[in-house]
Amino acid sequence: MAVAATNWAGTIVFRAERCHEPRSTAELQRIVAGSRSLRVLGSGHSFNDIADTTGDLVSVASLPRAVELDARAGAVTVSAGTRYGELAQVLDRAGFALHNLGSLPHISVAGACATGTHGSGVGNGSLATAVRAVELVTADGALVTVDRGAPQFPGSVVALGALGVVTRLTLDVVPAFEVRQWVYEGLPTAVLRDRFDEVMAAAYSVSLFTTWRTDRIDQVWLKQRGGPDAPADWHGAVLSDGPRHPVPGCPPEPCTRQLGVPGRWHDRLPHFRLDFTPSSGDELQSEYFVARADAVAAFDALDAVRERIAPALQISEIRTVAADALWLSPAYGRDSVAFHFTWHPDPVAVADAVGAVEQALSAFGARPHWGKVFTTAPETVRARYPRWDDFRALLAESDPAGTFRNAFVARFFPAP
C-alpha cells in the first residue's frame, strides 16, 4: 500500500493523507469513487508539484501488467505503470518498435504521455503522439475509453492527470529497427547558428549538449538508422574516441552504446540504460519549447545570459520535436526546439538561473515542460496554448467536483 514519499529526485515531498497501490482496476475504481481529492503517481520523474496532493495519492505501479500486441492493427495496449524500457523489450522480441523514446527508459508510459515528454528528431513527435486510445477511471469510478477521433481525444492525452487515472493506453507501433550512435565533440556554435536545420536533421535523432561556458557545443549525439560510418570530422566537431556521458565528469557506463556499434532501437534511442541510475541522479530539471523557426534566435538569447545559467548547470540539452495537435502538448501546432537544463540541486542558484532562462525566452512564446521546474506565470502559460479554453471546458465537464484538481492544476486551470 505504501508508495515513495518523494519524487524521483527527492526534491518534492508528497503531502498525501493516504497512499494507495491498488492491485486491480476494480480496486482502483473503488478508491477513486470514494475520494474527494486524488492524484496519481507514475514513476515519480517530475520536479514540481504536479503529482502532489493533500488527499489520496495513488500509484498505478501494481496494477496488472499488460502488453497486448495487435500486429494486424499496428498497435499495442499497455498498462499505465509500465516503464518504456520494459515495454520496448517485449515489442522488440515480437519484431515491433515505438517511433521514438525519451532519454530515460525508466519513465512510465502514462506519466510521460500525460506531460508531453519526448525524444528528439525533426520528424518525430512527442511520445504522446503514438497514443491512439486512453483508458481511464473518471471521478465517479467509471472506466471509460477515449479513442483517437473522439472530439475530446486531443485534450485527453497530454492531460496532466486532471481528467482521471489512466489505466491503459493503446499506442501505434512500427517495425523494429536498428540504430547506430555516434558522439561528436566541440561543434563550433558559429556553425550551429549557420546550419542549425542541417545539424538537427543529420540523423534520425540528434541531441546537442552544452555547458553554456564556451563557444562550442560540448557534445552532439547522432542516432542514425542505417547509413554509412560517421566521418572523423563533422562540421568542425571531432568524433569521440571512446564512450561519453553527457554530464561532465560522470562515467559513461550508464549510457547506451556509442561508437557506431549497431544495436536495437531501444538500446540506442535513450541516452541511458534501464539497468543504471538515469542521468546524474542528484539534480533538478527545467525545459522550454520554442518554435523551431526561432531556434537560433532563442539560442543567442540564452547565450547572452550564460553567466547566470552556468553556475547552477550540470548540462543543457537541445532537441527537436515535431508539431502535434494535442491541446496541452508543448509542441502543439508548431515544430519545436526544446531547451533542457539539468541543474545542480541548489534551489537558490536554480531560481536565479530559471529566471534568466525564462526572461531570455519570453519573446519566443516559450512553453515550459509540465513536469519540470518553471516559474512562468499561469496567465502567461495560458496565452501560449490556443486550445487552453477547450481543455478547461473539458476539465469542468469531466471532473465538476474537482476530484483530480490539486494546487498545480488549480493554478493553471482555476475552477469556473
N, C-alpha and C positions, 0 to 999 in steps of 0.2 A: 504493500500500500504506500510505502514511503517513496518519495522521489527526491532528486537532488535539491538541496536548499538554495543553490545558486545557479547562475547561468554558467556556460562553458568556461568563461574566463574568470569566474569568481568575483566579478565586478557588480553584479546585481544580486541582492539577497531577496528572495521572494517572501512576501508578507502573507502568504495564504493562510487562512484559518484552518483549512483542511486540505490534505493532499490525497489524491486518488490515483490508482493504477489499475483500471478495470481490465479484466481478462476476457471479456466478451462484449460484443456490440450491445446485447440486451442489458448488461450491467451498466454500460456507459449511458444508455438511454435512460435508465432509472436515475442515475446520478444527475444528468442534465435536467431532467424533468423536475427533480426535487431541489434544484439550486436556484437561488436568486441572483447569484453573481459567480461567474465561472470563466476561467481562461485555460488555454491548452498549452502544454509544454511539449515541444518536439525534441530535438537533440540539444536544446539549450544554447545553440550557437547564435546568440544575439547579444547586443552590447548596450541595450537600453531597456526600458520598462514595458516593451510591447507585450510580453507574456505575464507581467506581474498582476497580482490580484490580492485583494484583502478577503476574498471569498474562497471558492473552491479552485484548486489547481489540479488539472487532470493531465496525466501523462498517457500517451497512446502507445508507449513502447511495448506494453504487454498484451495488446490486442492480438488476436490470432494472426500470425504472419501468413501472407498470401502473395504469391506471384503467379498470376494466371495468364498465360500467353495465348493469344488468339492469332496464330500465324497467318491465317487467311485474311483477317481484318487488318493485320499490321498493327496490333495493339497489345498492350499488357495492362492488366489490372493489378494494382499493388496496394498492400496495406499501408496506411498513412505513416506509421512509425518506422518503416523500413528505411535503412540508410542507402544512399545511392551506390556505395561500394558493394553492398550485399546484392542489391537488385542487378547491378551490372554483371556480376559473375554468373548469375542464373541466366540472364539473357544471352550472354556470350556463349555459354555452353549449348544453347539452343540455336546459335547462329544469328542472333539479332543484337542490336545496339540501340542506344539512345542517340539523338542527333548531337548532343554535347553534354559535358559535365562541368560542374564548378571546380574550383581549385582544390576543394576539400571533398573527398568521397565519404566523409564521416557524417555529413548532414542528412537529416531526414527528408524524404520526398515531400511530405505535406508542408513542413516548415519552410523549405526552400521555395516551393511554388507560391506559398502564401505571401512571401515578402519580395518576390521579383528577383531572386538570386540567379546568377548567370555564370557562363563561362566566357569565352572570347571567340571572335571570328566575325568578319564583316558580314557574312551571310547567315550567321547563327543567332536565332532568337534566344531569349532567356529560357531557363529550364521550364518555366510555366507555359511556354508556347507549345510544348508537347502534350499538354493536357487536353483530352477530348471529353472527359466526364469527371465529375466530382460527386462523391457520395458523402453526405454529412448528416449529423444529428443536429436538428434545429432546437430552438429554445424549449419547445413543448415536448421534446423527447422523440419526435418523429424522425424516421430515417428516410431521407429524400435523395434523389439523384438529379443533378443538373447536367444535361448533355450539351456538347458543342452544337450551336444552332438555336438553343433556347434564348429568348430575349435577355434573360438575366445572366447568361453564361459569362460574358466579358467582365462582369463585376463579381463573379463568384470564384475566380481562380486566384488572382492576387487580391485577397480579401482580408488579410491581417488577422485572421481568426475571429472576425467580428460577426460572421453570419452563422457560425455553428462549429461543431467539432468534426473536422474532416476525418473520415474513417478509411476511405479507399479512394484512389484515383486511377483513371484509365489514361494511359499515355501512348502516343504514337511511337512506333519502333521502326528501325531501318535495318537493312542487312549489316551484319557485323563487318568490321574493317580493321585494318592495321594502321598504326601511326608511328612515325619516326620523329624523335625530338632532338633538337639542337639548341645550344645556348651560345649566343654571341655576347661579347663584352666590349664596352667602350664605344657605342654608337654616338657619333657627334650630334648634339642637339640641333646644330645648323642643318644637318642632313634631314633630321626628323621634321623640322619645320618646312623644308623644301619638298619633301617626298612623303608626307605623312600617310596619305592614302596608299601609296605604293608599299610602304613599310608594313602597314597594318593588314594589307591584302596578300602578303608574301607567303602565307601558309594558311592551312585550314583554321588554325587558332594561333594568335600572336599575342604575347604579353610583354610589356615593357616594364622593367623595374628600375627605379631611380631613388637615390637618397636626397635629391634636390641640393646637392652640395657642389657639383661640378658642372661643366658644360658638356658632359657626356652622359648618355643613358647607361647605367651600370651593366644591365643585362637585358638581352632580348631573347625570349623563349619562343622558338618556332616549332609548332606541332603540325607535321605535314602528312597528308595521306598520299603515299607513293611519291614518285618524282625522283630526280637524281640526288646524288650526295651533295651535301652543302659545301660551298667553296670556303677556303680558309679565310678569305677576306670578303666582307659583305657590307657595302655602303660605308666603308671605313671602320667597321667593327670587326673584331677578331674572334674566330671560332675558339671556344674554350678548349683547354687541353685536358679537362677532367670534369667530373660531375660538380655541379654547383647547387647551393642553397640560395634562394633569393634574398634572405636576410644576412647581411654581412656578419661574418664570424661564426655562423651556425654550420655544423657539419652537414654534408649532403645526404647522409644515409636516409633521412625521412622522405627524400624527394623521389619522384618517379624517374625511371631510367632515361638517360640522355645519350649524347654522343652518337646519335643516329641509329641506335640499335632498334630494329623493328620490334614492335610489341602490340598487344591487343589494345583496342581503343580505350578501355577502362584502366589500363595500366600506363597510359601516356597523357590522356586529356587532362586529368587532375595534375596539379603540381606535387601533391603529397600522397604518400602511400597510406592505405587504410590501416595497416598494422603499426603505424607510428603516430605519435602525438602530432597533430597538424600545426603548420605554421611555426611560430616560435613558442606558442603556448601561453606566455605571460604577456598580455597585450590588451589594448583597446583598438577598435577599428571604426573608420568612417569611410563613406563612399558617396560620390556625387556624379550624376549623369547629366551630360550636356549634349546638344545636337552635334553629330559628327562634323557637320559643316563648320562648327565653331571650335573644333578641337585645337587647332594651332593657336588661335587667339586665347583660348582658355589655358593652354599650356603656358603661354607667355605671361598671363596674369598670375598664375601660380608661381612661376619662376621669379616674378618680381617680388614675391613675399617669402622667398625661400629661407631667409634668415629667421623668420618667425615659425616656419614649418619644421626646419631641420632639427632643432633641439629636442623636439618631442617625438621624432620619427624614427621608427626602425626601418621601414621600407615603404615605398609607394609603388603601386601597380597601375598601369594604364591598359585598358582593354576596350574592345568594340563589342557592341550588342546591336543586332538588327531590330528594326522597329516592329512593334506589335500593336494589337487592338484591345489589349486588356486594360480596363479603365484605370486601375491604380498601379500599373506597371511603370517603373521609372523610365522605360523605353517606349512608353505609349506614343504612337504617332510619329516617331522620329528615329531614324538611325542614330545611334548614340555612341559616345565615348564615356567610359566610366573611369573616374579618377579615384583610386582606392588608397587608403592610408592605414598602415598598421603602426599604431602608436606605442610608445612605452607606457606602462601602467602608472602614469603620473597625471592625475586629474587636473592639476593646476596648469601644468605645461600643455596638456592636451586641450584644455579650454581655450587658451590663447591661440594655439595653432588652428583649432577648428574655427575660431572666429576669423582668423586671417584667411583661411580657405574659403569660407562662406562669403566673406566680403569680396574676395577676388573673383569668385564665380557668380556673383549675384547678377551681373549684367547678362549672363548667358542662360538665365532661367534654370539653374541647376536644380535637379530633383534629388534629394538625399535618399539613400537606401533605407528602407523602412526598419531594418533590424539593427542599425548601427548608430554610433554616436553622432548626433547632429543637434543644432540649436536653432535652425531656421524656424521663424515664427509660423504658427499654423495658418494664418491668413495668407502668408507668402507661399507656403506649400500649396494651399488650396488653389491659388491663382495659376499654378503651373500645371494643373490637371484639368483638361477640358471637360471630362466626364465626372468631375467631382460631385456635382449636384445629383447626377444619376445614381452614383454609389450611395450617397446619403439617403436618397429616397428608397433604394433597395434595402439599406440597413434598417430604416424605420419600419418598412413593411415586414422584413424577415424577423426582426427582433424588437418589437414595440416596447417590451418591458425592460430592455437593456440588460438582458442576462449576460451577454458577452461584452458589455461595454465597461472597460476598465479605464483608468486615468488616461492612458495613452490614447485610446480610441476617442474618449470624450474630448480631449484637447483638439483633435483634428476633425472630429465629426460630432459636434455638440448636438444633444437631443433637440428635436424641434420644439 
